[in-house]
Amino acid sequence: MYYISTRDPQRIPASFTDILLGGLAPDGGLFVPETYPQVDSAQLDTWRELLHTDGYAAVAAEICTLFIDDIPAEDVARLTRRAYREPVFDTPDIAPVTALGDGLLLGHLSQGPTAAFKDMAMQLLGELFEYELGRRGESLNILGATSGDTGSSAEYAMRGRDNIRVFMLTPAGRMTPFQQAQMFGLKDPNIFNIALDGVFDDCQDVVKAVSSDAEFKANYRIGAVNSINWARLMAQVVYYFLTWLRATDSSRPAAEQRVSFAVPTGNFGNVCAGHIAKQMGLPVDRLIVATNENDVLDEFFRTGNYRPRSAAETVATSSPSMDISRASNFERFVFDLVGRDAERTADLFAHQVKKGGFTLPAELLDAAAEKYGFFSASSHHADRLQTIRDVANAYGVVVDPHTADGIKAARAAQDAGVQTPIMCMETALPVKFTETIRAAVGHDPDAPERFAHIMEGGRYVTEMPNDAAAVKDFIMQSIDNTEV
């Protein structure tokens, strides 16, 4: 298994461990497999039995080894066992599935240490990083950006690990108090929180600017945990297979049991993993992209126009993890959509996006829907409140505002004629969004015991201007002053 950059017409191959510790490709593109491994019905039946006998971690190892051939399979299995276990996750099922009703299912992806779906990938990423750094005798300084949940998931996955520091950029004042408490409450010496004067896209731009400085990146061993990192996307592919297995049964042929997935997304990473699973052969009907008021992706799938917004145009909403107007992972899908034409992809994302965006022709927009199965819808604050209220009244389940965006999009897909069961992919537990939940249902959401004291204690964060040079200086000084 080799990987190529979405912007490299020469298709220079790299191995999994070559790209594991980095982020962007040297040319600014994103790494993708040369070809997607294929999975047939017999393999799905084998995994169904393995899930029944050995659990989530065992199936995760099987799927990951399809993408990893330069780490021994027995080591991959050991790492998945460490990542996907109790008490790291609060259920042995790791990602259980429940039926809501009316053709809707809920994929529970928030049972990890930070109550967000990001834990599903980040816990494995922490194991992979520590393993490979140990093999190489090297250290890594992770630079990431978060709009809410990625940061805390990364920090909880990496805290206390040998040879790793984490520098996490957050948009100042744009996260909920709970999200801030999760991140800024950590005092571990290898964790550095930076509140940037801007929005998430500004934070992401700084990450890209630093990562694009090849000399700085090499000298200071800069790596990535955002979903631009292929390994994280790979780990997300796993739960599409696992939730599909839990939603179907062995009494019918796999091909007859297609499932649609409704995915709240801003950066396109989560739904991109679903796209990859579908390309591998998972019987997926529709991939339903759910956005909030920052509806860049919904606009694309409706019109073919991809028009990233400026920071000033990016709205602060009650589903803040989706307050993103430049979807970094979207490039991976467009690369497939344009026939893996690297030169065209480079022109679109390295040049046209900087000029304001691009428009793809009607035949490609049709292919996005008909060949790749994409459908999209958007929500506003009032929609979220109503959906949370409706779901609580109809099914006795309280969902977070991002998941509410997903459920609203799922209902829109049903209204548009989608008849297959729809798996709504949970984003986070509602405890992280108390104010919105209270407005929707009149009371605070239940708080798991592990978060009983989350709002207490100090806050450890450095406020900085929206400036890549200032962030570089902070990284250099912090590395000089700490050992890992």
C-alpha positions in Angstrom: 0.0 0.0 0.0 1.4 3.3 -1.1 0.2 6.9 -0.8 0.3 9.8 -3.3 -0.4 13.5 -3.0 -3.6 15.0 -4.5 -1.4 17.6 -6.2 1.5 15.4 -7.6 1.1 14.5 -11.3 4.2 12.2 -11.0 2.4 10.2 -8.3 5.6 9.7 -6.2 4.7 7.0 -3.7 5.1 7.1 0.0 4.6 4.4 2.7 2.2 4.6 5.6 4.9 5.4 8.1 6.4 8.0 5.8 3.2 10.0 6.0 2.1 9.0 9.5 4.0 11.7 11.4 3.4 14.5 9.0 0.4 16.3 7.6 0.3 18.0 4.3 2.4 16.6 1.4 5.4 18.7 0.5 3.5 20.2 -2.5 0.7 21.3 -0.2 -1.6 18.4 -1.2 -3.2 15.7 0.9 -2.1 12.1 0.9 -4.5 9.4 -0.3 -4.0 5.7 -1.1 -2.8 5.0 -4.7 -5.9 2.8 -4.9 -8.6 2.0 -2.3 -8.5 -1.6 -1.0 -11.6 -3.5 -1.9 -13.9 -5.4 0.5 -16.5 -8.0 -0.7 -19.5 -9.5 1.0 -17.5 -12.5 2.2 -15.1 -10.2 4.0 -18.0 -8.3 5.6 -19.5 -11.6 6.8 -16.1 -12.5 8.3 -15.9 -9.2 10.1 -19.4 -9.5 11.4 -18.4 -12.7 13.1 -15.2 -11.2 14.4 -17.1 -8.3 15.8 -19.4 -10.7 17.7 -16.5 -12.8 19.1 -13.6 -10.3 19.6 -15.1 -6.8 19.5 -14.5 -3.5 17.9 -10.7 -3.5 18.2 -10.2 -6.7 16.4 -12.2 -5.5 13.3 -10.4 -2.2 13.5 -7.1 -4.0 13.2 -8.3 -6.0 10.2 -9.4 -2.8 8.4 -6.3 -0.8 9.3 -4.0 -3.5 8.0 -5.5 -3.0 4.6 -3.9 0.5 4.7 -0.7 -0.4 6.7 1.9 -2.8 5.4 5.0 -1.4 7.0 4.0 -2.1 10.6 3.6 -5.8 11.6 0.0 -6.9 11.7 0.4 -8.2 15.2 1.6 -4.8 16.3 -1.4 -3.1 14.6 -3.7 -5.4 16.5 -2.0 -4.6 19.8 -2.3 -0.9 19.2 -6.0 -1.1 18.3 -6.6 -3.2 21.5 -4.9 -0.4 23.5 -6.9 2.3 21.8 -10.4 0.7 21.8 -10.9 -0.6 25.3 -12.6 0.2 28.6 -12.1 2.4 30.5 -10.7 4.6 27.7 -14.3 4.3 26.3 -17.2 3.9 28.6 -18.7 0.9 26.9 -17.2 -2.3 25.6 -19.1 -1.8 22.3 -17.0 1.3 21.7 -19.4 2.6 19.1 -22.9 1.2 19.8 -25.9 1.7 17.5 -29.5 2.4 18.6 -32.6 2.7 16.5 -34.4 6.0 17.0 -37.5 5.3 14.8 -38.9 6.3 11.5 -36.0 4.8 9.6 -33.4 6.7 11.6 -30.5 5.1 13.5 -28.0 6.7 15.8 -24.3 5.8 15.7 -22.9 6.6 19.1 -19.4 7.9 18.5 -19.0 9.9 21.7 -18.2 7.3 24.4 -14.5 8.3 24.6 -12.6 10.4 27.1 -13.7 13.8 25.7 -17.3 12.9 24.7 -16.7 13.6 21.0 -16.5 11.5 17.9 -12.9 12.8 17.4 -11.8 10.3 20.2 -12.6 7.4 17.8 -9.6 8.3 15.6 -7.4 10.2 18.0 -7.0 7.4 20.5 -5.5 5.2 17.8 -3.4 8.1 16.4 -1.8 8.5 19.8 -0.9 4.8 19.9 0.5 4.9 16.3 2.5 8.0 17.0 4.1 6.7 20.2 4.9 3.4 18.5 6.6 4.8 15.4 8.5 7.5 17.3 9.8 4.8 19.6 10.9 2.7 16.7 12.7 5.7 15.2 14.1 7.2 18.4 12.6 10.6 17.4 10.3 13.2 18.9 7.3 15.0 17.4 5.7 18.4 17.9 2.1 18.3 16.9 0.6 21.5 15.6 -3.2 21.5 15.2 -6.3 23.7 14.9 -9.6 23.1 16.5 -13.1 24.5 16.2 -14.2 22.7 19.4 -13.6 19.0 19.7 -10.4 18.0 17.8 -8.2 19.9 20.3 -9.4 18.2 23.4 -9.4 14.8 21.7 -5.9 15.3 20.6 -4.7 16.5 23.9 -6.3 13.6 25.9 -4.9 11.1 23.4 -1.3 12.6 23.5 -1.0 13.8 27.1 1.8 12.1 29.0 3.1 10.2 26.0 6.8 9.9 25.4 8.5 12.1 22.7 5.3 14.1 21.9 4.3 17.8 22.4 1.0 19.2 21.3 0.5 22.8 20.2 -3.2 23.4 19.7 -4.7 26.6 18.1 -8.2 27.6 19.1 -10.3 30.5 17.9 -10.5 32.9 20.9 -14.0 33.0 22.4 -15.5 30.6 19.8 -15.9 27.4 21.9 -18.4 26.6 24.6 -17.3 26.9 28.2 -17.2 23.1 28.5 -15.0 22.7 25.5 -12.6 25.4 26.8 -12.5 23.7 30.2 -11.6 20.4 28.7 -8.6 21.8 26.8 -7.5 24.7 29.0 -7.8 22.8 32.2 -4.9 20.5 31.2 -1.6 21.3 32.9 0.5 18.5 31.4 4.0 19.7 30.5 3.7 18.4 26.9 0.4 20.3 26.2 0.3 23.9 24.9 -3.0 25.7 24.3 -3.0 28.8 22.1 -6.1 31.0 21.7 -5.7 32.8 18.4 -7.4 36.1 17.6 -9.6 34.8 14.8 -11.9 32.0 13.7 -11.2 28.4 13.0 -10.2 28.9 9.4 -7.6 31.4 10.6 -6.2 28.8 12.9 -6.2 26.3 10.1 -4.4 28.8 7.8 -1.7 29.2 10.4 -1.2 25.5 10.7 -0.9 25.3 6.9 1.5 28.2 6.8 3.8 26.7 9.4 3.6 23.2 7.8 4.4 24.7 4.4 7.7 26.1 5.7 9.7 22.9 4.9 12.8 24.0 6.8 11.0 24.9 10.0 8.8 21.8 9.8 11.9 19.6 9.4 14.0 21.4 12.1 11.3 21.3 14.7 9.7 18.0 13.8 6.2 19.4 13.1 3.4 16.9 12.7 -0.4 17.0 12.4 -3.4 15.5 14.0 -6.1 17.3 12.1 -8.0 15.3 9.6 -5.4 16.4 7.0 -3.4 13.5 8.6 -4.3 10.4 6.6 -4.0 8.1 9.6 -6.8 9.9 11.4 -9.0 9.6 8.4 -8.2 5.8 8.2 -9.3 5.3 11.8 -12.6 7.1 11.0 -13.2 4.7 8.0 -13.3 1.9 10.6 -16.5 3.1 12.3 -18.5 3.3 9.1 -17.9 -0.4 8.7 -18.6 -1.2 12.3 -21.8 0.8 12.5 -23.0 -0.8 9.2 -22.3 -4.2 10.7 -24.3 -3.4 13.7 -27.2 -2.1 11.7 -27.4 -5.1 9.4 -27.5 -8.9 9.9 -26.2 -12.1 8.3 -29.5 -13.4 7.1 -29.5 -11.3 3.9 -26.8 -10.6 1.3 -24.7 -7.6 2.2 -25.4 -5.9 -1.1 -29.2 -5.8 -0.3 -28.6 -4.0 3.0 -27.5 -0.6 2.0 -27.4 2.1 4.7 -27.2 5.8 4.3 -25.2 8.0 6.6 -26.0 11.5 7.8 -22.9 13.3 8.8 -22.6 16.7 10.5 -19.4 18.2 9.0 -17.5 21.4 8.4 -14.1 20.3 7.5 -15.3 17.3 5.4 -13.1 14.9 7.3 -15.8 12.8 8.8 -17.9 12.4 5.7 -14.7 11.9 3.6 -14.1 8.8 5.7 -17.6 7.6 4.7 -16.8 8.3 1.0 -13.7 6.1 1.3 -15.6 3.3 3.0 -18.2 3.4 0.1 -15.3 3.3 -2.5 -13.9 0.3 -0.7 -17.2 -1.6 -1.2 -19.3 -0.9 1.9 -22.9 -1.0 0.8 -23.6 2.7 1.3 -26.6 4.3 -0.3 -26.3 8.1 0.3 -23.7 10.2 2.1 -25.8 13.1 3.6 -23.7 16.2 4.3 -25.2 18.2 7.1 -24.0 21.8 7.6 -25.0 24.7 9.8 -25.3 28.4 8.8 -21.7 28.1 7.4 -23.1 26.2 4.4 -20.1 26.2 2.0 -20.4 22.5 1.4 -24.2 22.5 1.1 -23.9 25.2 -1.5 -21.4 23.1 -3.5 -23.5 20.0 -3.6 -26.5 22.0 -4.6 -24.9 24.2 -7.2 -21.3 23.0 -8.0 -19.9 26.3 -6.6 -17.2 26.0 -4.0 -16.9 29.4 -2.5 -14.9 29.5 0.8 -15.8 32.3 3.1 -13.6 34.8 4.8 -13.2 34.9 8.6 -15.6 37.9 8.7 -18.2 35.9 6.8 -17.9 32.8 9.1 -20.8 32.8 11.5 -20.5 31.9 15.2 -23.3 29.3 15.7 -24.8 27.0 18.3 -23.0 24.0 16.5 -19.5 25.6 16.8 -17.5 22.6 15.7 -18.9 23.1 12.2 -18.2 26.9 12.1 -15.8 26.3 9.2 -15.8 27.9 5.8 -12.8 26.3 4.1 -13.1 22.5 4.2 -9.6 21.1 4.2 -10.5 17.5 3.5 -12.8 18.4 0.6 -9.7 18.2 -1.7 -9.5 14.5 -1.2 -13.0 14.0 -2.6 -12.6 16.4 -5.4 -9.4 14.6 -6.4 -11.5 11.5 -6.9 -14.4 13.4 -8.5 -12.1 14.8 -11.2 -10.7 11.4 -12.0 -7.6 11.7 -9.8 -6.2 14.5 -12.0 -3.5 16.0 -9.8 -2.8 18.9 -12.0 -6.4 19.9 -12.1 -6.7 19.4 -8.3 -3.7 21.6 -7.7 -5.1 24.3 -9.9 -8.4 24.2 -8.1 -7.1 24.3 -4.5 -3.7 26.0 -4.8 -4.9 28.7 -7.2 -8.6 29.0 -7.8 -9.5 28.8 -4.1 -7.2 31.7 -3.4 -9.1 33.7 -6.0 -12.4 33.1 -4.4 -13.3 29.5 -5.3 -14.3 27.5 -8.3 -17.3 26.0 -10.1 -17.3 22.4 -11.4 -19.4 21.5 -14.5 -22.8 20.0 -14.3 -21.6 16.5 -15.2 -19.3 16.4 -12.2 -22.0 17.7 -9.9 -24.2 14.9 -11.2 -21.5 12.4 -10.5 -21.2 13.6 -6.9 -24.8 12.7 -6.4 -25.2 9.7 -8.7 -21.9 7.9 -8.6 -20.7 8.9 -5.2 -24.0 9.2 -3.4 -23.8 12.7 -1.9 -26.8 14.7 -0.7 -26.7 17.8 1.4 -28.8 20.1 3.6 -28.2 22.9 6.1 -29.7 24.0 9.4 -30.1 27.2 11.4 -30.3 27.7 15.2 -34.0 27.5 15.3 -33.8 24.2 13.3 -31.4 22.8 15.9 -33.6 23.7 18.8 -36.7 22.2 17.1 -34.9 19.0 16.1 -33.4 18.5 19.6 -36.9 19.0 21.1 -38.6 16.7 18.5 -36.0 13.9 19.0 -36.4 14.1 22.8 -40.2 14.0 22.6 -40.4 11.3 19.9 -37.6 9.0 20.9 -36.6 9.9 24.5 -33.1 10.8 23.4 -31.3 14.1 23.8 -28.8 14.9 21.1 -26.2 17.6 20.8 -26.7 20.5 18.4 -24.3 19.1 15.7 -26.1 15.7 15.7 -29.3 17.6 15.5 -28.0 19.2 12.2 -27.4 15.7 11.0 -30.8 14.4 11.9 -32.5 17.4 10.2 -30.4 16.6 7.1 -31.5 13.0 7.3 -35.1 14.0 7.4 -34.6 16.2 4.4 -33.1 13.3 2.6 -36.1 11.1 3.4 -38.4 13.9 2.1 -36.3 13.9 -1.1 -36.9 10.1 -1.6 -34.2 8.3 0.3 -35.7 5.0 1.5 -32.7 3.2 3.0 -32.1 3.3 6.8 -30.2 6.4 7.7 -27.4 6.2 10.3 -27.1 9.6 12.0 -23.4 9.9 13.1 -23.3 11.4 16.5 -20.8 14.3 17.0 -20.7 14.7 20.8 -22.6 14.2 24.0 -25.1 17.0 24.8 -23.3 17.8 28.1 -20.8 19.9 26.0 -23.6 22.3 24.9 -25.6 22.9 28.0 -26.9 26.3 27.0 -28.4 25.1 23.7 -29.9 22.0 25.3 -31.5 24.0 28.0 -33.0 26.3 25.4 -34.4 23.3 23.5 -35.8 21.1 26.2 -36.0 23.3 29.3 -33.4 21.5 31.4 -29.7 20.8 31.4 -28.5 17.5 29.8 -27.3 14.7 32.0 -23.6 14.9 32.9 -21.6 11.7 32.9 -19.8 11.2 36.2 -16.4 11.6 34.6 -17.2 15.2 33.8 -18.6 16.2 37.2 -15.8 18.6 38.1 -14.8 19.7 34.6 -15.6 23.3 35.1 -13.4 23.6 38.2 -9.7 24.3 38.3 -7.4 26.6 36.5 -7.0 27.5 32.8 -3.7 27.2 31.0 -3.8 29.0 27.7 -1.7 31.6 25.8 -3.4 34.3 23.9 -1.7 35.2 20.6 -2.4 37.3 17.5 -3.4 35.7 14.2 0.2 35.5 13.0 2.1 32.4 11.8 5.5 34.0 12.7 4.4 34.5 16.3 3.2 30.9 16.5 6.6 29.7 15.2 8.4 31.8 17.9 6.2 30.3 20.6 6.8 26.8 19.4 10.6 27.3 19.3 10.7 28.8 22.8 8.5 26.1 24.2 10.6 23.3 22.7 13.7 24.9 24.2 12.1 25.1 27.6 10.5 21.7 27.9 11.7 18.0 27.6 9.5 15.1 26.6 
